[in-house]
């Protein structure tokens, strides 16, 4: 396993931890950008230049869109369990993924990809279980999708250019959706939490 | 021509409509024009044509071609019906976004790319739906929907990836069963199958109702088609080894068919009833995932086509009813069919297109899906259960034939009307004539909203019935091969045989168009 790939995977996971645990929206988007821009590179062989560029551009655009409503939004609660717990959960996912590597046969891509993917999915659980903080739920969506993509590239090999194009579209669409949700929430309530009357009953 | 112009038309049209949303009338007209362009681009697709992007092919199979054409027509009709409730532009943009996802998903031989395309279309449609609500948007409902569609895509992607390293080997049935279960559950979640339907329960309150057809019928049908093509490969070869997993999916399908029909029957809100009727039909689509026999693929694909078209017509009817009578509360809609016979006829056709009739290809496909997935006395029970949805249709029809209520009596007329006078006839000068023409146009529209929406709904219902009857080459298109079967559509670098095999980007960076020799084996008749 290439040490560079492992290092890159660790950076991606660190970006994920930062995005879910930061209270400041700007810091969270920095973490998100690291995840979205670097995740496509955790692959062996590397994707071709055009595909990788499309993903980086999509990552930048999505992060920019998400950042727009955050300029006027107050800080969020951040992670409810704190960044050390998030980091531990991510580490557990990473180790599990690297150890497993494949099901019944070694994966066609790097085990670090499977590890980073499971780590991001582990990080996504808490934000997705959230029902109030729109930013965290949005970040959870990004982490879930990117995590699945990493697991896929670790098991089945580098995505094709067509798949990279589809993923770029998904990332931009998610960015637009999260930005719209956050904008609507800030316009309605002044913060990023879903209005109390709307929250689903538990 | 390949499918690429269609995808580009959908993309450009959707983006343009969203950009013009501050001017609703202009955005709506642009949206309708874009949908007309998409229909034209769809009609010009040569069945079997291939275009390569980055070395990977997009294959315009006859099934993909027919589906994008029919759904483009449905998108246009939804845009017309939605205009009466003020959301025409948003609906057009959402339909265009979904069409891009559907076209891409059905044309790519790479199942993972198809899954992402469906997700992209779903997220875009939901995001566009948010634009339509300027009041207190149902943020929780849209967020829940985004989570559901993302989770479905993630699970399906991992499921497909699990078996990728096992190609060329004798796969362990436990591992393949796990992958199969993941993909099947992802499709079930995407269809909001019971008990995975909670996320869709308030969708109709959060986004414009026409987009519910897009999110709950079009895009899940495309995902199911991708899943079926994938299942025909690695899983079908070891079908006897995934008994428990298939039983679970079968239980899910039967629960959806039965409980979906019951849930639809007890709804007083026609929008909610429409959603549950869509979910009940999705249960039949889930039966297709149980079969795991390539011989059942044709019936499954045809059912998916029929589901998408008939449920679009049903949603169009619900939208038209709300626009015409100002309410979607069933007890208040007494006499709706008597007030608007066009809507009544459309509703009857939708019911016919949903259930089918003896000898119709749609009914044959439903029954084949049941017979191939269930055996013994249970098959007869399921056959009867398929008719349970008629209770909901019957209830709505009985209300429609009842005495005229206040809402029905005050509803828009469904007969075309002319304004009492034309401003254009007395206008002089270019500027005055332009202003007068706009005023006349507005007057014609205000007087004929009911007629337009009823007419569009009727056309959608006729289209659904025609599809159910096997018109437009539906059965032969469904019986054709998937995008991965064409010998010229060889997979690119997404599944190398060994980790050391380098990626092989195509020599040409841009798209290249190829018409496959001889076309697909079962080229459908041009509509």
Interface residues (C-beta under 8 A of the other chain):
Chain A: X44 X45 X46 X47 X48 X50 X51 X102 X103 X104 X105 X106 X107 X108 X109 X121 X128 X131 X134 X137 X140 X141 X144 X145 X147 X148 X149 X151 X152 X155 X156 X157 X158 X159 X160 X161 X162 X163 X164 X165 X166 X167 X169 X170 X173 X174 X176 X177 X180 X181 X184 X185 X188 X194 X195 X198 X199 X200
Chain B: X53 X54 X55 X56 X58 X97 X104 X108 X110 X112 X113 X116 X117 X119 X120 X123 X124 X126 X127 X130 X131 X136 X137 X138 X139 X140 X142 X143 X144 X146 X147 X150 X151 X153 X154 X155 X157 X158 X160 X161 X162 X163 X164 X165 X166 X169 X171 X172 X175 X178 X491 X492 X493 X494 X495 X496 X498 X499 X502 X503 X505 X506 X509
